[in-house]
């Protein structure tokens, strides 16, 4: 399995093209899906307040599917007040015990103030209990393709079994931005006042004049300081997630540095035009020995403006492909690496049909496969 045809090999895959102090980091270009940076991006870690991104995804999904509205109101329980409110000593919107609060205000409390009481009030209002809501969070995570994230509560407060990765946090942020454009705007709100208390947005990127419009920060004793940030400059967006930083100041500096590098150091490049043959896959038992492969459209990626010789690409497929092969049949993927980061995967399809070969052709292929197939 996994026969790879090397397309570009200008230099051996090298170490990261950029140094960062974060223990884990991941950055993606939403337009092309190019992964611009990855450092230990799949290591499980406690999400801390970054779990609130998943809380909001569940809420936004409920609003989009009309199971909830911004005008719905939820009552502040004693559990929400004590665990996440003023008595808790954690981030809070200072919701008053037994008061009723509109969902839109709770959303602003969570997205702007990282309010733990706001999360619990929403969880209890939508699911009856925080445990039920956390189960919905994990279920939604699986539905949108997050396989490693598991949630035990709505706030991200320390809990056994609660974990995520920086890759999945960035992909979650990308999902929220794409799926809920009317609700995503709350993440860029600079401040919010509740119970006569004004609080500034906790995301330090919003004050840097770099086009930031989201999303969240978090910190834990075991995971250090983390952030999920998104910026938009001249119509180009980047989303980055990082964790394992030593302080809130270092978190702000490293996030800005990574996003700035991502904006300055890559150029959008069409590496294959629409309909252009990318390569060929070997065919077993066919009228031809190979089948041409192409993508559904142009293959576009952001490549480094410097260190271009750090780019490698290969076609990967299960092969040889058994005849007959139908035009449009998915055969494999094109994988592009920048340094040691798998930057993009593009599905490849048969550009032509290949029928079953004659008996002598099939016999020759069988003999060849018997002789060399074990070498793959």
C-alpha positions as CSV (number, residue, x, y, z in Angstrom):
1,X,0.0,0.0,0.0
2,X,1.0,3.6,-0.4
3,X,3.0,3.7,-3.6
4,X,4.4,7.2,-3.8
5,X,5.6,8.9,-6.9
6,X,8.0,11.8,-6.1
7,X,7.0,14.9,-8.1
8,X,9.3,17.6,-6.6
9,X,12.4,17.0,-4.6
10,X,14.4,20.2,-4.6
11,X,16.0,19.4,-1.2
12,X,15.5,16.9,1.6
13,X,12.7,17.9,3.9
14,X,14.2,20.2,6.5
15,X,13.4,21.4,10.0
16,X,10.9,24.1,10.6
17,X,11.3,27.3,8.6
18,X,10.4,29.3,11.7
19,X,11.2,29.2,15.4
20,X,8.6,29.7,18.1
21,X,8.6,29.4,21.8
22,X,5.2,27.6,22.0
23,X,5.4,23.9,22.8
24,X,2.6,23.3,20.3
25,X,1.5,25.4,17.4
26,X,-0.5,25.2,14.2
27,X,-1.3,27.8,11.5
28,X,-3.5,27.4,8.4
29,X,-4.6,29.5,5.4
30,X,-8.4,29.0,5.1
31,X,-8.6,29.8,1.4
32,X,-6.4,27.0,0.1
33,X,-6.2,24.8,3.2
34,X,-2.4,25.2,3.3
35,X,-0.9,24.3,6.6
36,X,1.8,27.0,7.0
37,X,3.2,25.8,10.3
38,X,2.9,22.8,12.6
39,X,4.9,22.0,15.8
40,X,3.8,19.0,17.8
41,X,0.3,19.9,16.7
42,X,-1.3,16.6,17.6
43,X,-0.1,16.2,21.1
44,X,-3.1,16.1,23.5
45,X,-3.3,18.9,26.0
46,X,-5.9,20.4,28.4
47,X,-7.9,23.0,26.5
48,X,-8.4,25.4,29.5
49,X,-10.7,28.3,28.3
50,X,-10.1,27.4,24.7
51,X,-12.8,24.8,25.3
52,X,-15.2,27.6,25.1
53,X,-14.8,27.6,21.3
54,X,-16.5,24.2,21.3
55,X,-19.2,25.5,23.7
56,X,-19.9,28.3,21.2
57,X,-20.0,25.9,18.3
58,X,-22.8,24.0,19.9
59,X,-24.6,27.2,20.7
60,X,-24.1,28.6,17.2
61,X,-25.3,25.3,15.7
62,X,-28.4,25.4,17.8
63,X,-29.2,29.0,16.6
64,X,-28.5,28.1,12.9
65,X,-30.7,25.1,13.1
66,X,-33.4,27.2,14.9
67,X,-33.4,25.2,18.1
68,X,-32.5,28.4,19.9
69,X,-32.7,32.1,19.3
70,X,-30.7,35.1,20.5
71,X,-33.7,36.2,22.5
72,X,-34.1,33.0,24.5
73,X,-33.5,33.6,28.2
74,X,-31.8,31.4,30.8
75,X,-31.9,31.5,34.6
76,X,-28.7,31.8,36.6
77,X,-28.6,28.7,38.9
78,X,-26.6,28.5,42.1
79,X,-24.2,26.0,40.5
80,X,-23.5,28.4,37.7
81,X,-23.1,31.3,40.1
82,X,-20.8,29.5,42.5
83,X,-18.7,27.6,40.0
84,X,-18.3,30.3,37.4
85,X,-19.6,33.5,38.8
86,X,-18.3,36.1,41.3
87,X,-17.6,33.7,44.1
88,X,-15.5,31.4,41.9
89,X,-12.5,33.8,41.4
90,X,-12.4,32.8,37.7
91,X,-13.2,34.7,34.6
92,X,-16.8,35.8,34.9
93,X,-19.5,38.1,33.6
94,X,-20.8,38.6,37.1
95,X,-24.3,37.2,36.4
96,X,-26.7,37.7,39.3
97,X,-28.0,34.6,41.0
98,X,-31.5,33.7,39.8
99,X,-31.6,36.4,37.2
100,X,-32.7,35.7,33.6
101,X,-30.3,36.6,30.8
102,X,-30.8,36.7,27.1
103,X,-28.7,34.2,25.1
104,X,-27.1,37.0,23.0
105,X,-25.8,38.6,26.2
106,X,-24.5,35.2,27.4
107,X,-22.7,34.7,24.1
108,X,-21.0,38.1,24.5
109,X,-20.1,37.2,28.1
110,X,-18.4,34.1,26.8
111,X,-16.7,35.4,23.6
112,X,-15.5,38.7,25.1
113,X,-15.1,38.0,28.8
114,X,-14.4,34.2,28.7
115,X,-17.2,34.0,31.3
116,X,-17.4,30.7,33.1
117,X,-20.8,31.5,34.5
118,X,-22.0,32.3,31.0
119,X,-20.9,28.9,29.8
120,X,-22.6,27.0,32.6
121,X,-25.9,29.1,32.3
122,X,-26.0,28.2,28.6
123,X,-25.2,24.6,29.2
124,X,-27.9,24.1,31.8
125,X,-30.4,26.1,29.6
126,X,-29.8,24.1,26.5
127,X,-29.1,20.6,27.8
128,X,-30.5,20.5,31.4
129,X,-27.1,20.0,32.9
130,X,-23.5,20.8,32.2
131,X,-22.6,17.1,31.9
132,X,-25.3,16.6,29.2
133,X,-24.0,19.7,27.4
134,X,-20.4,18.5,27.5
135,X,-21.5,15.2,26.0
136,X,-23.1,17.2,23.2
137,X,-19.8,19.1,22.8
138,X,-17.9,15.9,22.2
139,X,-20.5,14.6,19.9
140,X,-20.4,17.8,17.8
141,X,-16.6,17.6,17.8
142,X,-16.8,14.1,16.2
143,X,-19.4,15.3,13.7
144,X,-17.2,18.1,12.4
145,X,-14.1,15.9,12.2
146,X,-12.3,16.5,15.5
147,X,-11.3,13.0,16.6
148,X,-9.0,13.8,19.5
149,X,-11.0,16.5,21.4
150,X,-13.0,15.3,24.4
151,X,-14.9,17.7,26.7
152,X,-16.1,17.1,30.3
153,X,-17.5,20.6,31.0
154,X,-18.5,23.8,29.2
155,X,-15.9,26.1,30.6
156,X,-12.5,24.3,30.2
157,X,-11.9,24.4,34.0
158,X,-9.6,21.5,35.0
159,X,-11.3,18.1,34.6
160,X,-10.0,14.5,34.1
161,X,-10.3,13.3,30.6
162,X,-10.7,16.8,29.0
163,X,-8.3,17.3,26.1
164,X,-7.8,18.7,22.7
165,X,-4.9,19.6,20.3
166,X,-3.8,22.8,18.7
167,X,-4.5,21.4,15.2
168,X,-8.1,20.6,16.2
169,X,-8.5,24.0,17.9
170,X,-7.4,25.8,14.7
171,X,-9.7,23.6,12.6
172,X,-12.6,24.3,15.0
173,X,-11.9,28.1,14.7
174,X,-11.9,27.7,10.9
175,X,-15.2,25.8,11.0
176,X,-16.8,28.5,13.2
177,X,-15.7,31.3,10.9
178,X,-17.0,29.4,7.8
179,X,-20.3,28.1,9.2
180,X,-21.5,31.0,11.3
181,X,-20.4,34.3,9.7
182,X,-23.2,36.3,11.4
183,X,-22.2,35.0,14.9
184,X,-18.5,34.9,14.4
185,X,-18.5,38.7,14.7
186,X,-18.8,38.5,18.5
187,X,-15.2,37.3,18.7
188,X,-14.0,40.7,17.4
189,X,-16.0,42.7,19.9
190,X,-13.6,44.9,21.9
191,X,-15.5,45.0,25.2
192,X,-18.8,44.1,26.9
193,X,-20.6,45.5,29.9
194,X,-22.7,43.3,32.2
195,X,-24.0,44.0,35.7
196,X,-22.6,47.6,35.2
197,X,-19.1,46.1,34.9
198,X,-17.1,46.8,31.7
199,X,-14.5,44.2,30.7
200,X,-12.2,44.4,27.7
201,X,-11.9,41.4,25.3
202,X,-9.2,39.1,26.7
203,X,-7.7,38.4,23.3
204,X,-4.5,40.6,23.1
205,X,-4.4,40.4,19.3
206,X,-7.4,42.7,19.0
207,X,-5.4,45.7,20.3
208,X,-2.5,45.2,17.9
209,X,-3.9,46.8,14.7
210,X,-3.0,43.7,12.7
211,X,-6.5,42.8,11.4
212,X,-7.3,40.4,14.3
213,X,-11.0,39.6,14.8
214,X,-10.9,36.5,17.1
215,X,-10.9,34.2,18.9
216,X,-9.9,33.1,22.4
217,X,-7.2,32.7,25.0
218,X,-6.6,30.1,27.8
219,X,-4.2,29.1,30.5
220,X,-3.7,26.1,32.8
221,X,-1.0,24.9,35.2
222,X,-0.2,21.9,33.1
223,X,-0.7,23.3,29.6
224,X,0.7,26.8,30.0
225,X,-0.7,29.8,28.2
226,X,-2.5,29.3,24.9
227,X,-4.3,31.2,22.2
228,X,-6.4,30.7,19.1
229,X,-6.1,33.8,16.8
230,X,-7.4,34.9,13.5
231,X,-6.4,37.9,11.4
232,X,-7.6,39.3,8.1
233,X,-5.3,41.6,6.1
234,X,-6.2,42.8,2.6
235,X,-8.7,40.0,2.1
236,X,-6.3,37.2,3.3
237,X,-7.0,35.3,6.5
238,X,-4.8,33.2,8.7
239,X,-5.8,31.1,11.7
240,X,-3.3,30.0,14.3
241,X,-3.4,28.1,17.6
242,X,-0.6,27.6,20.1
243,X,-0.1,26.4,23.6
244,X,2.6,25.8,26.2
245,X,3.8,29.4,26.6
246,X,5.3,30.8,29.8
247,X,3.2,34.0,30.3
248,X,0.4,36.0,28.9
249,X,3.0,38.5,27.5
250,X,4.9,35.7,25.7
251,X,1.6,34.4,24.4
252,X,0.8,37.7,22.8
253,X,4.2,38.3,21.4
254,X,4.6,34.8,19.9
255,X,1.1,34.8,18.4
256,X,1.7,38.1,16.7
257,X,5.1,37.0,15.5
258,X,3.8,33.7,14.0
259,X,0.8,35.4,12.2
260,X,3.0,38.2,10.9
261,X,5.5,35.7,9.5
262,X,2.6,33.8,7.9
263,X,1.4,36.9,6.2
264,X,4.8,38.1,4.9
265,X,6.6,34.9,4.0
266,X,4.3,33.0,1.7
267,X,3.0,33.6,-1.8
268,X,-0.1,32.1,-3.4
269,X,1.0,29.8,-6.2
270,X,-0.9,27.6,-8.7
271,X,1.2,24.5,-9.0
272,X,-1.2,22.7,-11.4
273,X,-3.8,24.3,-13.6
274,X,-7.4,23.0,-13.7
275,X,-7.5,19.8,-15.9
276,X,-3.7,19.5,-15.9
277,X,-2.3,16.0,-15.5
278,X,-0.5,15.8,-12.2
279,X,1.1,12.4,-12.6
280,X,0.4,8.8,-13.3
281,X,-0.6,5.7,-11.3
282,X,0.4,2.2,-12.2
283,X,-2.5,0.0,-13.4
284,X,-2.7,-3.8,-12.9
285,X,-4.4,-5.9,-15.6
286,X,-5.3,-3.0,-17.8
287,X,-5.1,-2.2,-21.5
288,X,-2.5,0.4,-20.4
289,X,0.2,0.2,-17.8
290,X,-0.7,3.5,-16.2
291,X,-3.6,6.0,-15.8
292,X,-3.2,9.8,-15.8
293,X,-4.3,11.6,-12.6
294,X,-5.6,15.1,-12.1
295,X,-7.4,17.1,-9.4
296,X,-11.0,18.4,-9.6
297,X,-9.7,21.9,-10.3
298,X,-6.5,24.0,-10.0
299,X,-4.1,23.0,-7.2
300,X,-3.3,26.2,-5.4
301,X,-1.1,26.5,-2.3
302,X,0.8,29.1,-0.4
303,X,4.5,28.5,-0.8
304,X,7.4,30.1,1.1
305,X,8.9,33.1,-0.7
306,X,12.3,32.1,0.7
307,X,13.5,28.5,1.2
308,X,11.5,27.4,-1.8
309,X,13.9,24.4,-2.1
310,X,12.3,23.1,1.1
311,X,9.2,22.0,-0.8
312,X,8.6,18.4,-1.7
313,X,5.5,16.7,-3.2
314,X,4.4,13.2,-3.9
315,X,1.4,11.2,-5.2
316,X,0.3,8.5,-2.8
317,X,-2.1,5.8,-3.7
318,X,-2.9,2.1,-3.1
319,X,-1.4,0.4,-6.0
320,X,-1.1,-0.8,-8.5
321,X,-4.7,0.2,-9.3
322,X,-6.8,-2.8,-10.6
323,X,-8.4,-2.4,-14.0
324,X,-10.9,-1.4,-15.1
325,X,-10.5,2.2,-14.0
326,X,-13.3,4.7,-14.7
327,X,-12.6,8.3,-15.6
328,X,-13.3,10.4,-12.5
329,X,-12.5,7.5,-10.1
330,X,-10.6,8.6,-7.0
331,X,-7.2,7.0,-7.1
332,X,-5.0,8.8,-4.5
333,X,-3.8,12.1,-3.1
334,X,-1.2,14.7,-3.9
335,X,0.8,15.5,-0.7
336,X,2.9,18.7,-0.5
337,X,5.4,19.2,2.3
338,X,7.0,22.5,3.3
339,X,10.0,21.6,5.4
340,X,8.8,18.8,7.8
341,X,5.2,20.0,7.7
342,X,2.6,18.2,5.6
343,X,1.1,21.3,4.2
344,X,-1.6,20.2,1.8
345,X,-3.4,17.1,0.6
346,X,-5.4,17.2,-2.6
347,X,-7.5,14.3,-3.9
348,X,-6.5,12.9,-7.3
349,X,-8.8,11.3,-9.8
350,X,-8.4,9.2,-13.0
351,X,-8.2,11.6,-16.0
352,X,-9.2,8.8,-18.3
353,X,-10.7,5.3,-18.4
354,X,-8.6,2.3,-18.7
355,X,-10.2,-1.0,-19.7
356,X,-9.2,-4.5,-18.8
357,X,-6.2,-5.7,-20.8
358,X,-5.9,-8.8,-23.0
359,X,-5.0,-12.1,-21.5
360,X,-1.3,-11.8,-22.3
361,X,-1.2,-8.3,-20.7
362,X,-2.9,-9.5,-17.6
363,X,-0.5,-12.5,-17.4
364,X,2.5,-10.2,-17.7
365,X,1.2,-7.8,-15.0
366,X,0.6,-10.8,-12.7
367,X,4.1,-12.1,-13.2
368,X,5.6,-8.6,-12.6
369,X,3.5,-8.2,-9.5
370,X,4.6,-11.6,-8.2
371,X,8.2,-10.7,-8.8
372,X,8.4,-7.1,-7.4
373,X,5.2,-6.5,-5.5
374,X,6.8,-7.6,-2.2
375,X,9.3,-4.7,-2.5
376,X,6.7,-2.1,-2.0
